[in-house]
Amino acid sequence: MEEDLGEDEADAAAEDFFLVRPDQWERTDPIEFVKENPKKANTSCFERFAKYKDTKTVAGFYECGAWPNEKKAAADLLWDFNKKFVRRLPQAPSTDGR
């Protein structure tokens, strides 16, 4: 039987959710980037951010074509997470009753 979390425990669990590093995120996790490009204009970083800033999932981020390989993509995602340019969002509740 599952116990209900107290208010403090629920707050801590919610905070922990947002602190999980990107290398632990699932491909289906929804994500959100800051809307204004925070990178220095006329740089490759700026151009890459422009390509991926509107992606809505981790999979979309990796599939947007901004990098030559996934290792470089993962480095950008970690950098952006550490700079608070991206955050993982809670999964939307299922509409099929699950």
N, C-alpha and C positions, 0 to 999 in steps of 0.2 A: 504494500500500500504506500503510495506517494504522499508525503507530507507537504502541506502548503509552505512556501517560503515566507519568512517574516519580511516585513518591509525593508529592513536593512539588508537582508540576504538577497532579496529580489533586486535591490539597487546594485549590489555588488555583482550579481550574476549578469545584469544588463551591462554594467561597465566592462566586465570581462569580455563580453561578446564583442565589443568594439575595439578591444585591445589585442585580439588575436591577430598575429602577423599574417600577411598575405600568403606566405608559403604554406599556410594551414587552411586557406580558404578553399571551398569546393568550386568547381567550374560553374555550377548552377547558382552560386551565391550572387544576389543582386549587389551592385556597387554603384557609387555615385562620386563623380569628380567635381571639383570646384568648376564653376562655369567660365570664369575669366581665366585665360591662360596665364599662369604665374611664372612661366619660363621666360628667359631673356629673348627678346625678339631677334629674328634673323639668325637663330641657332638651330642646330639639328634637334635639340631637346624641345624647342618651341614647336617645330614642325611635327615631331612625333606626338606631342601632347595634343595638338590640333586634330590629329588622326584618331586618337583614342578617347578623348574627353567625353564624347557622347555615348560611349558603350555602356550597356546596362547590366552586363554580367561579367564574371571573370572570364568565361569562355569568349565572349565578344571582345574583351580586351586583348586576349592572346591571338584572336583570329582577325584582327583589324588590319594587319599587314604593315605595321609601323616599324618592325624589326626584322633582321635577317634570321634570327633564331629565338627560341623560347627563353634561353638563359638571359639574353639581353633584355627581353620583355620583363622577365621576373625582376631584374635589377631596377628597371624603371618603376615597376609597381611598388617595390619595397621603398625606394627613394620617395615616391609620391606619398606613400602611407606615412613614412617618418616625418615628412613635411606637412602632413595633414591636408594634402591635395586630393586624397581619395579616402572613402570610408566604405566599409561593408554594411549593407542594410539587412535588417531582419527579413527572412523569407515571408512573402505574403501568404496569408492563410489560404489553404487549398479551397477551391470552390466545389470540389467533387465530394466533400464530406470527410476527407482524410486529414 
